[in-house]
Amino acid sequence: MRFSMDQCPFKSRFLSALGSCTYPPVFQTHFSRVGLQVIGLMLRVCAKPSCPSIIQMYEYIIRPSYTFIVMELLESSFSLTDYMKRQGGPLEEEQGKSVFQQIVEAVMHCHSRGVFHSDIKPRNILFQSTTGQVKLIDFGCGGFLLEEKYARRPGTLAYCPPEYFLYKKYKPESANVWSLGITLFELLSGFRPFQSSMEIMTCSIHIPDHLSQGKCGNGTSFWEVDCLCLRPRDRPTLKDILRHSCTSFLSPFNINGSSENCENSSCSHSHQHIGNLN
């Protein structure tokens, strides 16, 4: 959006000037229409010391009929989804390791501030290829971190954990770990592992050869840490993931997963095609 300096309702520093021959001067800003809760979440997440892997909020304005926030602009960046499309395939191993570590650090920072992002996916992660910098964005589906299980739907069905489809309840950290597993799989393979809720509930996926044969330098296989275990209690914690000695080879999935591993998995559920539910 464009505002002249006199018309803009914000008392903020602007991101860049648009042209040098206009009067009054016009500046580039980024406005996002959000709810009051999102501002509350961003205030927590962006409070100092902030996390370099999370988009920063500079300022906000609240009016009876609308709310705007002024966000950081990451120059020459793309969502990870768009970046992979532009380069024609998944990330290279070392690049994927750096990106994934930054994402995990961002999610851990959110949790340390009592914030649950709820919609972790490559589309919500900006990537600046020249610097390797990652920024987690879009807290529109987020909420405040609670001890009890959540019943509301997470952001994007394709990245929802099986317990949401089975019981309509989930714990935020284990749900985030699952979403991270989907994201990791997508970054390393170029596609999502599941195409339907039934596949999610049974962990029915095909593992690409270049992933299933991967080994770390110390001989540890991809499957040392499983982000996509069907049972939430079997998934690693965020600290476990970050602490793992070969983060680039974390398993985004459980290769031995089956419906028998999930409590009450014999319950009947409708088969929803995720391609239409993003």
C-alpha positions as CSV (number, residue, x, y, z in Angstrom):
1,M,0.0,0.0,0.0
2,R,1.1,3.6,-0.5
3,F,0.5,6.5,1.8
4,S,2.0,10.0,1.7
5,M,4.0,10.8,4.8
6,D,1.2,13.2,6.0
7,Q,-1.6,10.8,5.4
8,C,-0.1,7.7,6.9
9,P,-1.6,7.0,10.4
10,F,1.6,5.4,11.8
11,K,4.3,7.1,13.7
12,S,6.9,4.7,12.4
13,R,10.0,4.5,10.4
14,F,9.2,3.5,6.8
15,L,10.9,0.7,5.0
16,S,11.9,2.5,1.8
17,A,11.2,5.6,-0.3
18,L,9.3,5.0,-3.6
19,G,10.9,7.4,-6.1
20,S,12.8,10.6,-5.5
21,C,10.7,13.2,-7.5
22,T,7.4,13.0,-5.8
23,Y,6.0,15.5,-3.3
24,P,4.9,14.9,-0.7
25,P,7.3,11.9,-0.5
26,V,5.8,8.4,-0.8
27,F,7.1,5.5,1.2
28,Q,6.8,1.7,0.9
29,T,5.2,0.0,3.9
30,H,3.6,-3.4,4.5
31,F,0.2,-3.6,6.1
32,S,-1.5,-6.7,7.2
33,R,-5.1,-6.8,8.5
34,V,-5.2,-8.9,11.7
35,G,-7.1,-9.3,14.9
36,L,-6.2,-8.0,18.3
37,Q,-5.1,-11.5,19.5
38,V,-2.5,-11.6,16.7
39,I,-1.0,-8.3,18.0
40,G,-0.9,-9.8,21.4
41,L,1.0,-12.8,20.1
42,M,3.4,-10.6,18.2
43,L,4.1,-8.4,21.2
44,R,5.1,-11.5,23.1
45,V,7.2,-13.0,20.3
46,C,8.9,-9.8,19.3
47,A,9.8,-8.6,22.8
48,K,13.5,-8.3,23.3
49,P,15.6,-10.4,23.1
50,S,13.8,-11.3,19.8
51,C,14.5,-14.2,17.5
52,P,16.2,-13.5,14.1
53,S,14.2,-16.3,12.5
54,I,10.8,-14.7,13.2
55,I,9.4,-11.8,11.3
56,Q,9.4,-8.6,13.4
57,M,6.5,-6.3,14.2
58,Y,7.5,-2.6,14.2
59,E,4.2,-1.0,15.1
60,Y,0.5,-1.4,15.1
61,I,-2.7,0.7,15.0
62,I,-6.1,-0.2,16.3
63,R,-9.4,1.4,15.2
64,P,-13.0,0.3,15.8
65,S,-13.4,-1.2,12.4
66,Y,-9.8,-2.4,11.6
67,T,-6.4,-3.2,12.9
68,F,-3.1,-2.9,11.0
69,I,0.4,-3.9,11.9
70,V,3.7,-2.7,10.4
71,M,6.0,-5.7,9.8
72,E,9.6,-6.2,8.9
73,L,10.3,-6.4,5.1
74,L,12.8,-9.2,4.2
75,E,14.3,-8.0,0.9
76,S,14.5,-10.4,-2.0
77,S,12.9,-13.2,-0.1
78,F,10.4,-15.9,-1.1
79,S,8.4,-18.4,0.8
80,L,10.1,-21.8,0.9
81,T,7.3,-23.2,-1.3
82,D,8.0,-20.5,-4.0
83,Y,11.7,-20.8,-3.6
84,M,11.7,-24.6,-4.3
85,K,9.4,-23.9,-7.4
86,R,11.9,-21.3,-8.7
87,Q,14.9,-23.6,-8.3
88,G,13.0,-26.6,-9.7
89,G,13.3,-29.0,-6.7
90,P,14.0,-29.6,-3.0
91,L,16.7,-28.1,-0.9
92,E,20.2,-29.5,-0.9
93,E,21.3,-31.3,2.3
94,E,23.4,-28.6,3.9
95,Q,21.0,-25.9,2.9
96,G,18.1,-27.9,4.3
97,K,19.9,-28.4,7.6
98,S,20.5,-24.7,8.1
99,V,16.9,-23.8,7.2
100,F,15.4,-26.5,9.4
101,Q,17.5,-25.5,12.4
102,Q,16.3,-21.9,12.0
103,I,12.7,-23.0,11.8
104,V,13.0,-25.2,15.0
105,E,14.7,-22.3,16.8
106,A,11.9,-20.0,15.8
107,V,9.2,-22.4,17.0
108,M,11.1,-22.9,20.3
109,H,11.3,-19.1,20.8
110,C,7.5,-18.9,20.3
111,H,6.9,-21.6,22.9
112,S,9.3,-19.9,25.3
113,R,7.1,-16.8,25.0
114,G,3.9,-18.7,25.5
115,V,2.8,-18.6,21.8
116,F,1.6,-21.5,19.6
117,H,2.0,-20.8,15.9
118,S,-0.4,-23.5,14.7
119,D,0.3,-23.2,11.0
120,I,3.9,-24.2,10.4
121,K,4.5,-25.0,6.7
122,P,6.9,-24.0,3.9
123,R,4.4,-21.4,2.7
124,N,4.7,-19.6,6.0
125,I,8.5,-19.4,6.1
126,L,10.3,-16.7,4.1
127,F,13.8,-17.6,2.8
128,Q,16.4,-15.2,1.6
129,S,18.7,-17.2,-0.6
130,T,21.6,-14.7,-0.6
131,T,22.0,-14.9,3.1
132,G,20.3,-18.2,4.0
133,Q,18.1,-16.2,6.5
134,V,14.8,-17.7,7.4
135,K,11.7,-15.9,8.8
136,L,8.6,-17.6,10.3
137,I,5.6,-15.5,9.4
138,D,1.8,-15.4,9.6
139,F,0.6,-15.8,13.2
140,G,-3.1,-15.5,12.1
141,C,-4.0,-19.0,13.2
142,G,-1.9,-18.8,16.3
143,G,-2.9,-18.7,20.0
144,F,-1.5,-18.5,23.5
145,L,0.2,-21.7,24.7
146,L,-1.9,-23.7,27.1
147,E,-1.3,-26.9,29.1
148,E,-4.5,-28.6,28.1
149,K,-5.3,-30.1,24.7
150,Y,-6.6,-27.9,21.9
151,A,-9.9,-28.6,20.2
152,R,-9.9,-26.0,17.5
153,R,-8.6,-26.8,14.1
154,P,-5.0,-26.0,13.4
155,G,-4.1,-23.9,10.4
156,T,-3.7,-26.1,7.3
157,L,-5.1,-29.7,7.2
158,A,-2.3,-31.1,5.2
159,Y,0.1,-30.3,8.1
160,C,-2.3,-31.4,11.0
161,P,-1.3,-34.3,13.2
162,P,-3.3,-37.6,13.2
163,E,-4.7,-37.0,16.6
164,Y,-6.6,-34.1,15.2
165,F,-8.4,-36.3,12.7
166,L,-8.8,-39.1,15.2
167,Y,-10.0,-37.3,18.3
168,K,-10.3,-33.6,17.3
169,K,-7.9,-32.8,20.1
170,Y,-4.1,-32.3,20.2
171,K,-1.3,-30.8,22.3
172,P,0.5,-27.9,20.8
173,E,4.1,-29.0,21.0
174,S,3.6,-32.5,19.6
175,A,1.4,-30.9,16.9
176,N,4.2,-28.5,16.0
177,V,6.7,-31.4,15.9
178,W,4.4,-33.2,13.5
179,S,4.1,-30.1,11.3
180,L,7.9,-29.7,11.4
181,G,8.2,-33.3,10.2
182,I,5.9,-32.6,7.2
183,T,7.9,-29.5,6.5
184,L,11.2,-31.3,6.7
185,F,10.0,-34.0,4.4
186,E,8.8,-31.4,1.9
187,L,12.0,-29.4,2.0
188,L,14.1,-32.6,1.3
189,S,11.8,-34.3,-1.2
190,G,9.9,-31.5,-2.9
191,F,6.5,-32.9,-2.1
192,R,4.3,-33.6,0.9
193,P,4.2,-37.1,2.3
194,F,0.4,-37.4,2.7
195,Q,-2.4,-36.7,0.3
196,S,-5.4,-37.5,2.6
197,S,-6.5,-37.7,6.2
198,M,-6.6,-41.5,5.9
199,E,-2.9,-41.5,5.0
200,I,-2.1,-39.3,7.9
201,M,-4.0,-41.5,10.3
202,T,-2.2,-44.6,9.1
203,C,1.1,-42.9,8.3
204,S,0.9,-44.4,4.8
205,I,3.8,-42.8,2.9
206,H,6.4,-43.6,0.3
207,I,9.9,-42.7,1.4
208,P,12.1,-41.5,-1.5
209,D,15.2,-43.5,-2.1
210,H,17.6,-40.6,-1.5
211,L,16.0,-40.1,1.9
212,S,15.7,-43.7,3.0
213,Q,19.3,-44.5,2.2
214,G,20.7,-41.4,3.9
215,K,23.4,-41.7,6.6
216,C,25.1,-39.3,8.9
217,G,28.8,-39.1,9.2
218,N,28.7,-41.1,12.5
219,G,26.6,-43.9,10.9
220,T,23.3,-42.7,12.3
221,S,20.4,-43.2,10.0
222,F,17.6,-40.9,9.0
223,W,15.3,-42.7,11.4
224,E,17.1,-41.9,14.7
225,V,14.5,-39.3,15.6
226,D,10.9,-39.6,14.3
227,C,8.9,-36.4,14.0
228,L,6.0,-38.2,12.3
229,C,5.3,-40.9,14.9
230,L,1.6,-41.6,15.1
231,R,1.4,-41.4,18.8
232,P,2.2,-37.9,20.1
233,R,4.2,-39.2,23.1
234,D,6.6,-41.0,20.8
235,R,7.6,-37.9,19.0
236,P,10.7,-36.0,20.1
237,T,10.5,-32.6,21.8
238,L,11.7,-29.5,20.1
239,K,14.8,-29.5,22.3
240,D,15.5,-33.1,21.3
241,I,15.3,-32.1,17.6
242,L,17.6,-29.2,18.0
243,R,20.0,-31.1,20.2
244,H,20.3,-34.0,17.9
245,S,23.8,-34.5,16.6
246,C,22.8,-34.8,12.9
247,T,19.9,-32.4,12.5
248,S,20.1,-32.5,8.7
249,F,19.2,-36.2,8.9
250,L,16.3,-36.0,11.3
251,S,13.6,-38.4,10.4
252,P,10.5,-36.5,9.4
253,F,8.5,-39.7,9.6
254,N,8.3,-43.1,11.3
255,I,9.0,-45.8,8.7
256,N,7.4,-48.5,10.9
257,G,4.3,-46.4,11.6
258,S,0.9,-48.2,11.3
259,S,-2.6,-47.6,12.5
260,E,-2.0,-50.1,15.3
261,N,0.5,-47.7,16.9
262,C,-2.3,-45.1,17.5
263,E,-4.7,-45.4,20.4
264,N,-8.2,-46.3,19.4
265,S,-7.2,-46.3,15.8
266,S,-10.0,-48.7,14.9
267,C,-12.5,-45.9,15.0
268,S,-14.0,-45.2,11.7
269,H,-13.3,-41.8,10.1
270,S,-14.2,-40.3,6.7
271,H,-11.5,-40.0,4.1
272,Q,-10.9,-36.4,3.3
273,H,-8.7,-35.4,0.3
274,I,-6.3,-32.8,1.6
275,G,-5.6,-31.4,-1.8
276,N,-8.9,-29.5,-1.5
277,L,-8.5,-28.6,2.1
278,N,-5.4,-26.4,2.3
